[in-house]
Amino acid sequence: MADIRLSINRDFMTELSNKTGIDKPDELTKDALTFFSWVVSEVKKGRVFLTVDENGENPRKVVTTTLEKAKLTK
């Protein structure tokens, strides 16, 4: 396992902790990277990442520079 050290704004981590109820930075980071890895895998398969409201309406496509670059790599 790689030991990675990140410098992340404390207010950002506190806000994310409050939103999720997860108070351990390593757990938040692990979940975030796991989720992002899955999204990248799906995008590379040609899938589109969308969000919808609770009724399944008002779809919005999630686009980031990193996901766009991931589509172009093998």
VOZAMI-92910 format. One record per residue: residue in one letter; x, y, z of N, C-alpha, C, CB in turn. Coordinates in Angstrom, 2 decimals, always signed. Glycine has a CB too. Layout:
residues N
SITE A X Y Z X Y Z X Y Z X Y Z
...
END
This chain:
residues 74
SITE M +0.84 -1.17 +0.00 +0.00 +0.00 +0.00 +0.89 +1.24 +0.00 -0.96 +0.00 +1.21
SITE A +0.54 +2.22 -0.80 +1.31 +3.46 -0.89 +0.95 +4.39 +0.26 +1.07 +4.15 -2.24
SITE D +1.94 +5.05 +0.79 +1.72 +6.06 +1.81 +1.73 +7.40 +1.10 +2.82 +5.99 +2.95
SITE I +0.57 +8.04 +1.04 +0.43 +9.30 +0.33 +0.08 +10.40 +1.33 -0.65 +9.19 -0.79
SITE R +0.76 +11.48 +1.22 +0.48 +12.62 +2.10 -0.09 +13.75 +1.25 +1.78 +13.09 +2.87
SITE L -1.22 +14.26 +1.69 -1.90 +15.33 +0.96 -2.00 +16.57 +1.84 -3.29 +14.87 +0.51
SITE S -1.99 +17.70 +1.20 -2.25 +18.94 +1.89 -3.61 +19.43 +1.42 -1.12 +20.01 +1.62
SITE I -4.61 +19.29 +2.30 -5.98 +19.66 +1.95 -6.46 +20.69 +2.96 -6.93 +18.41 +1.94
SITE N -7.11 +21.72 +2.47 -7.63 +22.78 +3.31 -8.46 +22.20 +4.46 -8.46 +23.76 +2.49
SITE R -8.14 +22.58 +5.67 -8.82 +22.05 +6.86 -10.32 +22.36 +6.83 -8.19 +22.64 +8.13
SITE D -10.69 +23.57 +6.40 -12.11 +23.92 +6.33 -12.86 +23.03 +5.36 -12.28 +25.39 +5.92
SITE F -12.22 +22.70 +4.23 -12.84 +21.80 +3.26 -13.08 +20.43 +3.87 -11.95 +21.68 +2.00
SITE M -12.09 +19.90 +4.56 -12.24 +18.57 +5.18 -13.27 +18.59 +6.29 -10.89 +18.09 +5.73
SITE T -13.31 +19.67 +7.06 -14.32 +19.80 +8.12 -15.72 +19.83 +7.53 -14.07 +21.06 +8.96
SITE E -15.90 +20.59 +6.47 -17.19 +20.68 +5.80 -17.60 +19.32 +5.24 -17.15 +21.72 +4.68
SITE L -16.68 +18.63 +4.60 -16.97 +17.31 +4.05 -17.29 +16.31 +5.16 -15.79 +16.81 +3.20
SITE S -16.57 +16.40 +6.24 -16.82 +15.55 +7.39 -18.22 +15.80 +7.95 -15.77 +15.79 +8.47
SITE N -18.59 +17.06 +8.06 -19.92 +17.41 +8.56 -21.03 +16.93 +7.63 -20.03 +18.91 +8.76
SITE K -20.79 +17.00 +6.32 -21.79 +16.57 +5.34 -21.98 +15.06 +5.33 -21.40 +17.05 +3.96
SITE T -20.90 +14.33 +5.62 -20.95 +12.87 +5.50 -21.08 +12.14 +6.83 -19.72 +12.38 +4.81
SITE G -20.71 +12.80 +7.90 -20.70 +12.13 +9.19 -19.46 +11.27 +9.40 -21.92 +11.28 +9.33
SITE I -18.52 +11.35 +8.48 -17.27 +10.59 +8.59 -16.20 +11.55 +9.12 -16.84 +9.96 +7.21
SITE D -15.64 +11.22 +10.27 -14.70 +12.16 +10.87 -13.24 +11.79 +10.70 -15.00 +12.29 +12.32
SITE K -12.97 +10.70 +10.02 -11.59 +10.28 +9.80 -11.15 +10.68 +8.39 -11.44 +8.74 +10.01
SITE P -10.15 +11.56 +8.29 -9.69 +12.00 +6.97 -9.26 +10.85 +6.06 -8.53 +12.96 +7.14
SITE D -8.63 +9.81 +6.64 -8.19 +8.70 +5.79 -9.38 +7.94 +5.23 -7.29 +7.76 +6.57
SITE E -10.46 +7.84 +5.98 -11.66 +7.16 +5.49 -12.34 +7.97 +4.40 -12.64 +6.90 +6.65
SITE L -12.43 +9.28 +4.60 -13.00 +10.16 +3.57 -12.19 +10.07 +2.28 -13.04 +11.61 +4.06
SITE T -10.87 +10.12 +2.40 -10.00 +10.06 +1.24 -10.13 +8.73 +0.52 -8.55 +10.30 +1.66
SITE K -10.15 +7.64 +1.28 -10.29 +6.31 +0.67 -11.60 +6.20 -0.10 -10.22 +5.21 +1.75
SITE D -12.71 +6.64 +0.52 -14.01 +6.58 -0.16 -14.02 +7.45 -1.41 -15.12 +7.02 +0.79
SITE A -13.45 +8.65 -1.31 -13.43 +9.56 -2.45 -12.64 +8.98 -3.62 -12.85 +10.91 -2.05
SITE L -11.46 +8.42 -3.32 -10.64 +7.85 -4.39 -11.25 +6.58 -4.97 -9.25 +7.56 -3.87
SITE T -11.90 +5.78 -4.13 -12.58 +4.58 -4.62 -13.71 +4.96 -5.57 -13.13 +3.75 -3.44
SITE F -14.51 +5.95 -5.17 -15.61 +6.41 -6.01 -15.08 +6.98 -7.32 -16.44 +7.46 -5.27
SITE F -14.05 +7.81 -7.24 -13.49 +8.42 -8.45 -12.92 +7.36 -9.39 -12.42 +9.43 -8.08
SITE S -12.27 +6.36 -8.84 -11.73 +5.28 -9.65 -12.85 +4.57 -10.40 -10.97 +4.27 -8.77
SITE W -13.97 +4.34 -9.73 -15.11 +3.68 -10.38 -15.67 +4.56 -11.50 -16.22 +3.38 -9.34
SITE V -15.80 +5.87 -11.24 -16.31 +6.78 -12.26 -15.39 +6.77 -13.48 -16.44 +8.22 -11.70
SITE V -14.09 +6.84 -13.26 -13.13 +6.81 -14.37 -13.28 +5.52 -15.17 -11.68 +6.95 -13.85
SITE S -13.41 +4.39 -14.48 -13.58 +3.10 -15.16 -14.83 +3.09 -16.04 -13.66 +1.96 -14.14
SITE E -15.91 +3.64 -15.53 -17.16 +3.68 -16.29 -17.04 +4.59 -17.50 -18.31 +4.16 -15.39
SITE V -16.41 +5.75 -17.33 -16.22 +6.69 -18.45 -15.37 +6.05 -19.53 -15.57 +8.01 -17.95
SITE K -14.34 +5.31 -19.13 -13.47 +4.66 -20.11 -14.21 +3.58 -20.90 -12.26 +4.05 -19.41
SITE K -15.29 +3.05 -20.34 -16.13 +2.06 -21.04 -17.13 +2.73 -21.98 -16.87 +1.19 -20.03
SITE G -17.09 +4.07 -22.03 -18.00 +4.80 -22.91 -19.29 +5.21 -22.21 -18.33 +3.96 -24.10
SITE R -19.35 +5.02 -20.91 -20.55 +5.40 -20.17 -20.49 +6.88 -19.82 -20.71 +4.54 -18.90
SITE V -21.65 +7.45 -19.53 -21.78 +8.86 -19.18 -22.20 +8.93 -17.72 -22.80 +9.59 -20.11
SITE F -21.60 +9.82 -16.98 -21.92 +9.99 -15.57 -22.94 +11.11 -15.43 -20.64 +10.29 -14.74
SITE L -24.14 +10.77 -14.93 -25.22 +11.74 -14.79 -25.70 +11.80 -13.35 -26.39 +11.37 -15.72
SITE T -26.25 +12.94 -12.99 -26.99 +13.04 -11.74 -28.42 +13.41 -12.10 -26.34 +14.11 -10.77
SITE V -29.35 +12.97 -11.28 -30.76 +13.32 -11.45 -31.32 +13.71 -10.09 -31.57 +12.13 -12.08
SITE D -32.47 +14.38 -10.10 -33.07 +14.72 -8.82 -33.74 +13.48 -8.23 -34.10 +15.88 -8.98
SITE E -34.34 +13.61 -7.07 -34.93 +12.45 -6.38 -36.03 +11.78 -7.17 -35.47 +12.88 -5.04
SITE N -36.64 +12.49 -8.12 -37.70 +11.91 -8.95 -37.16 +11.29 -10.23 -38.72 +12.98 -9.30
SITE G -35.84 +11.27 -10.38 -35.23 +10.74 -11.59 -35.32 +11.69 -12.76 -35.88 +9.43 -11.95
SITE E -35.56 +12.94 -12.48 -35.71 +13.95 -13.51 -34.57 +14.97 -13.46 -37.06 +14.67 -13.37
SITE N -34.57 +15.89 -14.41 -33.58 +16.96 -14.50 -32.15 +16.41 -14.53 -33.75 +17.91 -13.31
SITE P -31.85 +15.55 -15.51 -30.50 +14.98 -15.58 -29.44 +16.03 -15.89 -30.45 +13.88 -16.63
SITE R -28.29 +15.84 -15.28 -27.14 +16.70 -15.54 -25.91 +15.83 -15.71 -26.93 +17.74 -14.39
SITE K -25.19 +16.08 -16.79 -23.98 +15.32 -17.07 -22.83 +15.90 -16.26 -23.66 +15.34 -18.58
SITE V -22.05 +15.01 -15.64 -20.88 +15.42 -14.88 -19.68 +15.38 -15.82 -20.66 +14.50 -13.63
SITE V -19.03 +16.52 -15.97 -17.88 +16.61 -16.87 -16.75 +17.29 -16.10 -18.23 +17.41 -18.17
SITE T -15.58 +16.66 -16.12 -14.38 +17.28 -15.57 -13.25 +17.09 -16.57 -14.01 +16.66 -14.18
SITE T -12.23 +17.90 -16.44 -11.07 +17.78 -17.32 -10.46 +16.39 -17.19 -10.02 +18.84 -16.98
SITE T -10.37 +15.89 -15.97 -9.77 +14.58 -15.75 -10.58 +13.46 -16.41 -9.64 +14.30 -14.25
SITE L -11.90 +13.54 -16.32 -12.72 +12.50 -16.96 -12.62 +12.59 -18.49 -14.19 +12.63 -16.52
SITE E -12.55 +13.78 -19.01 -12.39 +13.94 -20.45 -11.05 +13.36 -20.91 -12.49 +15.42 -20.84
SITE K -9.98 +13.58 -20.15 -8.68 +13.02 -20.48 -8.70 +11.51 -20.35 -7.59 +13.62 -19.58
SITE A -9.40 +10.99 -19.35 -9.46 +9.54 -19.13 -10.11 +8.85 -20.32 -10.24 +9.22 -17.83
SITE K -11.11 +9.49 -20.93 -11.77 +8.89 -22.11 -10.78 +8.69 -23.25 -12.93 +9.77 -22.57
SITE L -9.77 +9.55 -23.31 -8.83 +9.51 -24.43 -7.65 +8.60 -24.21 -8.34 +10.88 -24.71
SITE T -7.48 +8.10 -22.99 -6.34 +7.22 -22.70 -6.78 +5.77 -22.75 -5.73 +7.54 -21.32
SITE K -5.79 +4.90 -22.99 -6.08 +3.47 -23.03 -5.97 +2.86 -21.68 -5.16 +2.76 -23.98
END
